[in-house]
Amino acid sequence: MGNVKVDGLSQIHKALSELGRKVSNKIAVKAMREGGKIVREQARQNAPVLSQSTPYRRAGTLKKAIKSSTKVLKKRQKSAL
């Protein structure tokens, strides 16, 4: 996998903290959902598909099962990253 470099995160963090917790959480959740859509769609494109269905497995089930979700951590919880 490639490397990604993002400039300006400290400025974004400062601007969001000035807006207040509720507003900054709304913005962050919306941005994370949009980013999650991109990752989800790429994962779906890369998922293998059965060439033919069998009685106990259907083609396309794995692609449909790939989901993305966003969760805002409470103040006291630590990030997994």
N, C-alpha and C positions, 0 to 999 in steps of 0.2 A: 504494500500500500504506500502511496506517496505522502510526502510531507506537506503540511498546510501552514502558512504563516499569515496571521491576521494582525494588521496594524490598527491602532486606535481603540483597543479594548478598554484601556484605562479611561479614555475620554467618554466612552459610552457608559461605563460603570458610574462615573461621576455624574453624568447627565441624568441617568436613571435614578440615582440615589437622591438627587435634588427634586425629582417629581413626586416622591412619596412611594410607600410600599405598594399600595393597591394599584396605582397607575403603572409603576414599573413592572409589577408582576403580570399585569395584563399584556403589556408590550412584550415581555420576555416569553410568555406562554404562546402568544401569537407567532412570534419569530421562531420558536422551537417547533411549533406545529408545522409551519411552512418548511423548515429544514427537514423535519421528520418525513414529510411527504416525499421529498426528493430521495431520501435514503430508502424509504419503503418501496417506491416505484422501481428503483434500481435493483433492490433485493428481489422484487417480484420478477423483473426481467431476467435475473440470473438464476432463478429457481428452476430446477429440472421439472419436466412434465412427463407423465407416463405416456408411452406411445399408444397404449390402448387401455381401456378400463377393465378391471377384473371385478368379480362379484363383491369383493371386500375393499376395493380401492377404486377411487374415481380420479380421472385425469383433472388436473387443475386445482386439487384440494390444497396442496401446499402453497400455491400462489395466493389463493384466497385467504389462507390462514395467516399470512404475514401482515402484521398490524404495526402501527406506531402509536405511542401514547406520550403524554406530557404530564409531569407532576411537579407542582411547586412544593419545595421542601419547607417545613415550618422553621421558624427562626432557630430553634435549638438543634435541629438535625444537621448532620454534616453531609456534604456532597459525597457521592461515591467516587468521584474523580479525584 
